[in-house]
């Protein structure tokens, strides 16, 4: 039986795909959900998430139950029309919330 070595296929890398998913879920997304959506093992997702945290593109918080880590994009755009409904009285439609840099 011969062993066949395959090469990587072109396309977005796993880290890029994870960042796209996190940006698409500003309310946060768990490691297991990322793993399921990308069809990649949790260990690989965790390695990619570490590099995204170090590069300060995402941040992590524990869920309210304290059982899982939830990943968020560093900047979040909030659509106020979706939050308050169509009865919102202000003219402001959306804004970007930037997290404060951590103290050194």
C-alpha positions, 0 to 999 in steps of 0.5 A: 500500500502506497502513501499519497501526500496531498497538498493544501488547496487554495482558499481562505485559511482556517484563521481567516474563516474563524474571524469571518464567523466571529465578525458575523456574530457580534453577539459572540460565538462559542468554540464548539459552534465555530468547530461545528460550522467549520468542520474542524476539530476544537483543538485546531480552532483553539490554536487559531483563536489564540493567534486572533487574541494575540493580534487583538482582532477578537476578545474572549469572555466567559459565558454567564454560566461560566461554562464556556468561552465566548469570542467577540470581535474587537469592534462591534457595529450595533444596528439600533433599528434592529435593537429598538424596533422601528419605533425608535425616535432618534435619527441615529441608525447605527454606531461602532462601539470600540473596546478600550485598550487594556491598561499596560 
